[in-house]
Every structure is written in structure tokens, then in C-alpha cells.
């Protein structure tokens, strides 16, 4: 039976990595049953690369994706890491060092978020880099949040970005699709063949804290929208996972931007256990 591989988005663990090193974190994840990760918001130093290689050799951990920026736009919008414009050869070498097949742009650079035209300009830049990276057998993927679901000429800008590119892949996120106003399962199917990797993240509505101050500009309802462990929110996660699998997704990465005071490892355990209950135990 066809199946995918469930892993972890390492952005969740950047604090743990800063304190203990990436090998120790990957060792703990392996003990929890995870065998694939997506590396994000972690400096790619020689020591980090060496520890990831050790985790591959000793733990069988798969580095399914790594991350980078596009370019440094201004002094204010300087990417805190390697960029395709400044560090292309280093990025390729880092990916090759850990047999990583996917390189991702984790977020729309804010200066491009001000108009659909600028987002489309970015898409064309990424397409050029995607074609260049394919020469090294690396797929370039773009991770969308909500900006890209701004409707333009009758459909989300992200749909236009997909239609105006061929080599670029798209990393879709169950939470951000829902929050962007589309049906996640249906939208995933519209990207068939362009989504080797997707994010699993649930969505829930929280409650108001007991003590809060109602200011004139307080976002009363938006402030209640929360990230949730997989299976702890309102999304039909099995339907989303199956739509992704049918459309070419190979990797399904658990991600939770905020855990609201809960230990990050405890959050991952909740998501893991719920996915096992849904029937995905063999995907770990």
C-alpha cells in the first residue's frame, strides 16, 4: 500500500538545538519514533552539518529538506542565514553533504507581500533558481502562509504562482490553507505533482484569558485563532493527508508555530499519538 513518511519541522526545536546541539535533538526524536526531519531556522555551520551526518549514520535519520533565504533586500530585511543570491554554492554543498533532496524557502520576504505583482515577481525569481538547482538534483520548494491566499483576478495569488511556474514546488500547510480560506484537501489536489512535502498542523479556536485589557485596537476574534497539535483541532486531517498522498506528497511534516506553554516534545507526542490512532503508525 502506498504511504508517506511523517517527520518533524525542526523550527519547533531551534531553542533545544541552541542549548543541546542538533545531534542530541535528533537522537531524542528518533527515540520518539521520528525518522525524517525538515531543517529550518538553524544556522548551517560545519558543526551542524557534521552532527546531521552523524545522525544519519548512527540513527538512520533522514534530512528530507533544508531551508534558505532568497536574497537580502534591505538592511532591515536581511535574511538571518544563507541566501540563494549570496551563498548558492554553499547551499548546494550543504544539501549534498547530507543527501538532502529538497531545499525550501520558508516564508515570503515581507517586501514582496505588499502586492500580487510583487509576489509574482518573486515566483519568477524562484523559478529561475529552481531550474538551476535541478541541475544538482535538488528541488526548490516554496512554503506559503496566508499572504499568498489574497484573491487576485478571481483566485488566490498562490494559484497564479503555481500556474506561472513549472519547476518550482510548493509546500502547503493544512492550517494556513484553512486560515487562507480554501478547503485544504481540495486545494492540495489542485497542486498535484508539485507537492512532494506538506505540513501537518491543526487549527482551533481558543478562549479569552481570564484577565485581559480591551483596547480600541484589540483583535478580539483574530486573537483566538490558534495552532493545534494534529488531531486536537477542527481540521479533517486524514482527508488532508490522503489528498496529499494522492497528489504526490512523500513527506508529511508536523509543525506547530506556538505551543502555548506546553513543552514542545509533549506537543509532538500528542500529534504522533493522534496520527497513530488515525492509522498512520507505519508512516513513522
Phi and psi in degrees as a GROMACS rama.xvg file:
@    title "Ramachandran Plot"
@    xaxis  label "Phi"
@    yaxis  label "Psi"
@TYPE xy
-65.121  137.634  UNK-2
-150.637  163.135  UNK-3
-104.617  -168.587  UNK-4
-126.793  123.696  UNK-5
-93.2025  131.115  UNK-6
-140.036  -159.608  UNK-7
-128.341  136.813  UNK-8
-83.0663  116.358  UNK-9
-73.4126  -10.0763  UNK-10
-52.8097  -35.1686  UNK-11
-60.136  -24.6555  UNK-12
-114.584  17.5753  UNK-13
-63.3186  -32.4497  UNK-14
-66.7106  -42.276  UNK-15
-63.2846  -39.3837  UNK-16
-67.1463  -40.7648  UNK-17
-61.3852  -34.6489  UNK-18
-83.3177  -36.0915  UNK-19
-122.748  -9.9241  UNK-20
91.561  153.335  UNK-21
-73.0606  -30.7859  UNK-22
-62.2902  -45.7266  UNK-23
-60.3828  -38.9042  UNK-24
-68.9959  -43.776  UNK-25
-64.3578  -34.4586  UNK-26
-64.3156  -41.9699  UNK-27
-66.4825  -40.9411  UNK-28
-62.8563  -38.8814  UNK-29
-61.2391  -41.7864  UNK-30
-63.8804  -24.1199  UNK-31
-86.6189  -4.46214  UNK-32
103.045  5.40065  UNK-33
-94.5037  139.826  UNK-34
-133.67  15.3946  UNK-35
-149.202  141.922  UNK-36
-138.512  159.378  UNK-37
-116.289  121.608  UNK-38
-92.5899  125.659  UNK-39
-150.923  142.511  UNK-40
61.0315  33.0084  UNK-41
-128.559  123.736  UNK-42
-59.1711  131.994  UNK-43
-89.9297  75.8263  UNK-44
-87.1458  163.736  UNK-45
-56.7886  -36.0834  UNK-46
-66.4006  -39.9395  UNK-47
-63.2618  -45.4243  UNK-48
-60.539  -43.6527  UNK-49
-62.6577  -40.2129  UNK-50
-69.0057  -35.2336  UNK-51
-67.6934  -39.6844  UNK-52
-62.0603  -39.8916  UNK-53
-63.1863  -41.4688  UNK-54
-64.5783  -35.4901  UNK-55
-65.5329  -46.0661  UNK-56
-70.6953  -40.6826  UNK-57
-94.8296  -29.7168  UNK-58
-111.16  -13.8599  UNK-59
74.68  22.3398  UNK-60
-75.0318  135.061  UNK-61
-99.3225  126.488  UNK-62
-90.9285  91.0499  UNK-63
-75.6969  -30.1142  UNK-64
-153.916  149.196  UNK-65
-127.111  170.279  UNK-66
-128.742  156.421  UNK-67
-158.231  174.411  UNK-68
-99.0467  176.223  UNK-69
-92.5737  -55.027  UNK-70
-164.732  163.491  UNK-71
-92.225  114.235  UNK-72
-85.0825  -48.1622  UNK-73
-144.835  174.265  UNK-74
-60.759  -34.2851  UNK-75
-73.6013  -36.2621  UNK-76
-108.53  56.755  UNK-77
-90.9491  125.276  UNK-78
-69.4116  131.427  UNK-79
-82.5773  59.601  UNK-80
169.158  -162.747  UNK-81
-74.4668  144.354  UNK-82
-123.601  153.69  UNK-83
-62.6601  -34.1417  UNK-84
-70.2329  -41.8779  UNK-85
-96.1724  -25.8746  UNK-86
-132.914  33.9246  UNK-87
-55.3776  -49.8874  UNK-88
-64.2965  -39.1334  UNK-89
-64.7732  -42.8505  UNK-90
-60.7663  -45.5647  UNK-91
-61.2379  -44.8102  UNK-92
-62.2524  -40.0558  UNK-93
-64.0096  -43.1713  UNK-94
-62.1219  -44.6903  UNK-95
-64.8319  -33.9029  UNK-96
-63.4794  -27.7042  UNK-97
-119.202  18.652  UNK-98
53.9837  42.4648  UNK-99
-90.0011  122.606  UNK-100
-89.3994  -13.4464  UNK-101
-129.544  132.183  UNK-102
-115.836  135.188  UNK-103
-126.592  146.828  UNK-104
-96.6414  114.63  UNK-105
-79.2673  -16.0682  UNK-106
-163.398  147.527  UNK-107
-63.4941  121.095  UNK-108
-58.0928  129.983  UNK-109
-54.4842  -38.3323  UNK-110
-60.3738  -19.9022  UNK-111
-86.7617  -6.46476  UNK-112
-85.8023  2.8378  UNK-113
-88.8448  -11.155  UNK-114
-160.65  152.452  UNK-115
-59.6606  -37.1915  UNK-116
-61.2501  -40.2723  UNK-117
-69.1165  -35.6509  UNK-118
-64.0985  -38.4833  UNK-119
-68.9385  -34.2611  UNK-120
-60.8701  -42.8733  UNK-121
-63.0479  -41.7425  UNK-122
-57.1771  -39.9056  UNK-123
-69.2885  -36.5779  UNK-124
-63.4273  -43.7461  UNK-125
-66.861  -35.2735  UNK-126
-61.2682  -41.5581  UNK-127
-63.7565  -42.7899  UNK-128
-66.8458  -37.0536  UNK-129
-61.6849  -42.22  UNK-130
-64.4765  -39.3246  UNK-131
-67.1247  -41.1276  UNK-132
-69.6267  -29.6856  UNK-133
-61.8785  -23.8563  UNK-134
-63.9191  -20.3831  UNK-135
-107.043  13.3489  UNK-136
60.4521  37.752  UNK-137
-119.177  130.187  UNK-138
-92.9632  131.007  UNK-139
-93.256  128.777  UNK-140
-122.136  148.54  UNK-141
-117.558  125.47  UNK-142
-97.0696  122.314  UNK-143
-96.165  149.989  UNK-144
-113.682  -122.316  UNK-145
-106.02  -25.8396  UNK-146
-52.0979  -39.1553  UNK-147
-72.7175  -6.90961  UNK-148
-95.6872  6.94697  UNK-149
-57.0888  130.055  UNK-150
-81.8698  132.924  UNK-151
-144.341  123.694  UNK-152
53.047  41.6611  UNK-153
87.5832  0.564146  UNK-154
-155.852  164.485  UNK-155
-59.3105  145.638  UNK-156
-56.0327  -36.0063  UNK-157
-60.1707  -35.9263  UNK-158
-63.9753  -42.1253  UNK-159
-61.0684  -41.4016  UNK-160
-60.4746  -40.149  UNK-161
-67.0774  -42.5005  UNK-162
-70.6483  -25.7769  UNK-163
-96.738  10.1034  UNK-164
-134.382  164.216  UNK-165
-129.992  -40.7373  UNK-166
-85.4929  -26.9867  UNK-167
-71.3239  135.076  UNK-168
-99.6131  166.083  UNK-169
-131.073  126.47  UNK-170
-98.1052  103.047  UNK-171
-93.3704  149.074  UNK-172
-124.427  125.961  UNK-173
-56.7625  -43.5482  UNK-174
-64.8076  -49.8918  UNK-175
-69.8762  -30.7974  UNK-176
-63.5145  -48.0705  UNK-177
-60.1824  -45.7927  UNK-178
-68.7937  -23.7873  UNK-179
-83.9073  -3.96575  UNK-180
95.3085  18.6477  UNK-181
-120.448  160.014  UNK-182
-78.3187  116.751  UNK-183
-56.2808  -46.1406  UNK-184
-64.5942  -45.3754  UNK-185
-65.3135  -39.8752  UNK-186
-68.1453  -38.6812  UNK-187
-57.127  -43.2759  UNK-188
-63.4759  -29.7135  UNK-189
-72.744  -11.028  UNK-190
-108.384  21.2144  UNK-191
-52.1063  134.102  UNK-192
87.0566  -5.28954  UNK-193
-122.399  13.5439  UNK-194
-133.921  65.1738  UNK-195
-62.0993  -24.2492  UNK-196
-137.491  139.654  UNK-197
-141.25  163.47  UNK-198
-102.611  136.595  UNK-199
-103.949  115.273  UNK-200
-153.676  130.26  UNK-201
-92.5708  173.157  UNK-202
-133.008  132.232  UNK-203
-142.874  163  UNK-204
-103.755  123.15  UNK-205
-86.8851  -170.261  UNK-206
-115.857  158.078  UNK-207
-69.3429  141.606  UNK-208
-64.8832  156.305  UNK-209
-61.4156  -36.2993  UNK-210
-121.514  117.045  UNK-211
-149.81  159.599  UNK-212
-108.381  122.196  UNK-213
-84.0611  96.18  UNK-214
-92.0276  160.532  UNK-215
-56.1925  -34.2612  UNK-216
-101.532  16.7625  UNK-217
-69.0867  129.66  UNK-218
-84.5121  85.6473  UNK-219
-60.0779  -46.133  UNK-220
-93.2401  -38.9831  UNK-221
-61.9874  -30.5672  UNK-222
-68.6159  -14.7612  UNK-223
-88.3769  -11.908  UNK-224
-71.5009  127.672  UNK-225
-132.139  154.849  UNK-226
-79.7132  147.472  UNK-227
-139.318  153.988  UNK-228
-59.8379  149.041  UNK-229
-57.9888  126.491  UNK-230
90.6033  -1.75262  UNK-231
-109.36  8.06512  UNK-232
-123.227  -153.056  UNK-233
-102.605  -1.92291  UNK-234
-82.2436  146.75  UNK-235
-83.5348  83.2818  UNK-236
-63.4414  -41.645  UNK-237
-59.0423  -39.7273  UNK-238
-64.7456  -38.9379  UNK-239
-67.1911  -43.4946  UNK-240
-64.7886  -44.6055  UNK-241
-66.1151  -37.5618  UNK-242
-63.0247  -40.3614  UNK-243
-65.1125  -45.0429  UNK-244
-60.2127  -44.7258  UNK-245
-63.8352  -25.6724  UNK-246
-99.5737  6.66668  UNK-247
109.101  4.53329  UNK-248
-69.3555  133.751  UNK-249
-107.122  -34.7972  UNK-250
-118.161  137.017  UNK-251
-125.975  101.805  UNK-252
-98.6245  123.661  UNK-253
-72.5149  130.29  UNK-254
-142.566  140.468  UNK-255
-143.697  110.262  UNK-256
-63.5594  -35.2551  UNK-257
-137.61  144.619  UNK-258
-113.86  0.214996  UNK-259
56.7811  47.0338  UNK-260
92.7072  -13.0716  UNK-261
-80.5898  142.144  UNK-262
-58.7372  137.145  UNK-263
-61.789  -37.546  UNK-264
-67.6825  -36.2959  UNK-265
-63.8139  -38.9429  UNK-266
-62.9285  -42.6622  UNK-267
-64.1723  -36.395  UNK-268
-63.9146  -41.6768  UNK-269
-61.7351  -47.7783  UNK-270
-61.9165  -44.167  UNK-271
-59.7245  -49.5536  UNK-272
-63.6361  -38.3858  UNK-273
-67.2901  -37.8218  UNK-274
-66.8176  -35.9596  UNK-275
-62.9522  -43.5457  UNK-276
-63.3834  -29.2945  UNK-277
-76.5486  -8.85692  UNK-278
106.544  14.6272  UNK-279
-106.63  24.6092  UNK-280
-57.5354  -38.1024  UNK-281
-75.3932  -3.71706  UNK-282
-87.5548  -6.58765  UNK-283
